[in-house]
Amino acid sequence: MAEEKKIEYTEDSIKSLDWKEHIRLRPGMYIGKLGDGSAQDDGIYVLVKEVIDNSIDEHMMGYGKTIDVKITDHRVEVRDYGRGIPLGKVVDCVSKINTGGKYDSGAFQKSVGLNGVGTKAVNALSDYFKVQSFRDGETKIAEFNKGELVQEEEVKKASGRNGTLIAFEPDASVFKNFHFRPSYLNDLIWNYVFLNAGLTINFNGEKFHSENGLKDLLERKTDTENIRYPIIHLKGEDIELALTHSNQYGEEYYSFVNGQYTTQGGTHLAALREALVKTVRDFYKKDFDATDVRASVVGAVAVRVQEPVFESQTKTKLGSHSVGPDGPTMRTFVNDFMKNQLDNYLHRNSEVADALLKRILQSERERKEIAGIKKLANDRAKKANLHNKKLRDCRQHYSDKKGDRVDETMIFITEGDSASGSITKSRDVQTQAVFSLRGKPLNCFNLTKKVVYENEEFNLLQHALNIEDGIENLRYKKIVIATDADVDGMHIRLLLLTFFLQFFPDLIKQGHVYILDTPLFRVRNKKETIYCYSDEERRAAISKLGSKAEITRFKGLGEISPDEFKGFIGEDIRLAPIHLTKDTTINQLLKFYMGKNTPERQNFIVDRLRVEKDIIEEGKEVA
């Protein structure tokens, strides 16, 4: 046996990376996951936030009421009208770790970005990065490439208003195939103005402004015609709250710390949920079940704290337990606020108090009605889980919170043995699970939650996802609907989306549900194979490989071999997120598509009909 070669451990083994090399080598430490822009928490949106956060901090300190933001597919430009970076420190502020103005808490109280890393990470992860400061009639410009300074201009005279301009283009070698999704950016910008009443953000030519803060946020996020009572809006020192109950299932919250959207909640949200139950029990002098009080609640809470401790650099979950170095715990702070403000509000508004009580009693009745069938169904599900042929699980789970790849976890919901077989054979068993449907699911529009337990398939799916008591313990980060791109496949997609929207709408609202995009065509010659996801890509492939190239039309997922499938669900997976816009209310959406046939829907279909023959002829003409 050959002797194993020993590696010398000397001074040469010790390496020091400079700041930009470290960020580029370990971007996850600074911006979370990378992604391509298909998920709301992908890295490119974190880059945008890091830059805008600095402008927001200036606004919070009383400098600048307007921010201009322009974002195209691959470029971001942010101009604020604050004080402007001191001209002698323009380069240092964006290229030296632990350099910034936020370590002096007198200059930046309760700001978002406290560690002086944000813009440096953006700089290091950008192909192009430009910073320009305008200050008292003078300006200074510096430009970088992947964190390396390429041009620094001398200070010169300028007529622009005081403030800072930052422009950058994310590095395409780091963020592969990325592009910004307008709907995600809209949500991001709206959140900024809701949390900073009076601020105006001009985003791509559109004006974003809010006068009523979190009340405006809830009005945008709910169907105001179907809420049970007018939105309760309460403000105190360093805390703001908006609250109502709707008719939907589940709980829905939007939580913020120092202007940062904490998508995973944290101590402030846990305190709110606990304080709501306690205050309501005390007010009505009844020991309601906590789930009945919180069922169908829609709420938003924003707190401002000194020196917040987040659980990661991307600041999606608050870990800090106190409001400041010498302040009360978050639990005490929120409890005291709710005890005084919400209790006072309910005493002053008897109609709201009556409506809230009716909603709680309704939830209590509904819970008791399904208690028997729920127990029976759960017993059945436990037995089925021992030999659950529908679920082929993966090894890591999003609910584990630990594990190096929990953010990559996903479950494919497929129809039929052939499709689920191909995915099962080609999946990554560490992070990808498969749930196989037996056929078309039930159309559950307008049915009560009882059907989730009565229908064996829905109940098993609910258990596989672990969402029976809410989505806090969701087992997979992404729920991917993987059906054929034909009429039956589209129908199954609609039926599954109806199930999620009807009973678990927060799964979609929090960006967990996707459609798997698989190729429609394979175009190949003896030298090259190109997979095409659209007719446009098919025509481009034919023109590249020649008219004699072999063209295969994939009619179903089962026709794609496991070896080929591996390439479509691996690193280059294409996912289309399901995202609700401001103008979409769940009830109207489901009623239109899944309710009884209406003339409106018939006209909608007829207006959009295209005959297959016409499509084929059109394709031939272009090819």
C-alpha positions, 0 to 999 in steps of 0.5 A: 500500500502506498504511503499516505502523503502528509501535508505540511502545516507551516506559516505558509498554510495560514492565509489572510483573505482581504475583505472583498475576497472573503465576501466573494468566497463566503457570500452566504455569511453576508447576504444569506442565500444567492438565488436567481431572483425567483424567491423574495429572500434571494441575495439580489434583493438583499443587495437592494435593501442594503443600499436603500437601508442607508438612505432610510437611516438618513431619513429617520435622522431627519435628513431627506424626505425623498429617495429615487430608485431605478431598477432594471433587469440587471442594474440598480440605482438609488439616490437619496437627499440626505447629508451625503457621505463625507467626501474624504471617506467616500471610498472607505465607506464602501470598501473598508470593513468596520468603517461607517457612521453608525457606530456612534449611536448619537448619529444613528439611533435605532438604525437598521444597518449597524455593522458597517458591512452592507454596502461593502458586500454589495460592492464586492458582489457587483460587476460594477459599483459606483458611489457618488456623494454630493455635499455642500456644492461639491461632489466625489465619485468612485467606481469599483469592479468586484470590490476593486477600486478602478477609478477615483475622481478628485473632488469637484464642484457640483450643483446637485442637492446634498445626498448620496447616489449608489449604482450597481450591477450584481455579478452574474457569475455569482447570481446565475441567470438572475433578474429582478421581479417587479412584484417583489420590488414593489412589496419591498418599496411599499414596506419602506413607505409604510414604515416611514410615514411621510417618506416618498420613494419614486420607484421607476417613475411611480410614486410610493407614499403612505400617511397612515403607516401599518394601517395602510399596509393592512388595507393593501394586504387584506380584502377590506370588504371581508374583514370583520371589523375596521383595522385597529391602529395603535401607536406608541413610543418605538412601537406601532401595531395594526390588527384585524380579523378576516374570514380566511384560515390561518394567522397572517403577520407582518413584523418589522424591527427598525424598518427591517421586514423580519420575515421569520418573526422573532421575539417581537412577533412571539410577544405580540401573539402572546399579548393578544391572547392575554389582553383579549382573555382579560377584556372579556373575562373568559379563558378562550383557547389561544387558537380561537383568539388568533384564528383568522387574525391579520396583523402588523407590528413594527418596533424600534430597538437599540442594538438589535440582535438578529439571527443572521446577517440578512436580519430576517429573525429578531433574536434580541430579547430586550428593547435596549441595553437597559430597557425591558424585555421585548415580551414585557414591552409588547405586553404592557403596550397591548394591555393598555392600548388595545384594552382601552381601544376595545372599551372605547369601541364597543362595536369592534369589541362585539365583532371580535367576540363573534369572530372568536366564538365562530372559531371556537364552534368551527374547531369543536365541529371538526374535533372528532373527524380531526382525531380520526383523520390524524390517527389514519395519517399516523398509520399511513406515515409509517408506510406512506407511498405518497411521500418520498422524503428527504433528509434535511428539513426547513423546520430543523432550522439547523443543517447546512442546506435547510434553505434549499429544501423543497417538495415536488407535488406530482401527479401519476407514477411516471412523473413522480418516478422520474423525479424520485430517481433524479432528485437530491435525496438530501433536500428534495422530497416527492409527494405523489397525487393519485389523480385530480384533487377535489375542488375545495372552493367554498368548502370548510376546513372539515374537507381537509380531514375528510379527504385522505389525500389533502390530509396526508399532504397537510401532514407531509408539509406539517402545516396543520397548526400553522406554517411555523413548522413547515418542513420544506422551504419551497412547495413545488407543483410539478404537473404536465404542461397540458390541460389536465396538468393545468387543471391540477395546478389550479386545484392545488392552488385552490387548496392552498389559497382556501385553507393555507393562504399564508403559504402563498403570501409568504412566497413558499409555493412555486410551479416547476418549469420544465422544457417543452422541446428538445432540439438536437443534432449530433453535436449539441442538445438544447432544451427549450422552455418556450416556442421562442427558445425552440425557434432560436435553437432551430436557427442555431442547430439547423433545420435538420435538427431533431425536435422532440415535444415533451407532452408530459413529465413522464416522457423525460428520462431521469438522467435528463430530469436531473438537469431540470431540478438541479442547480439550473432549476427554473421555478415560477413563484406564485405571488398575489398582487395588491389588486388580487383578493383571494375570494374574488380570484377563487370565485372567478376561476373555481366557482360555478361557471359564469359568463365572465369566465366563459368570455375570458376563455373564449377571448384567449382561445388559440387553435393548435393548428394556428400555433403550429403554422406560426411556428413553421413560418418563423422557423 
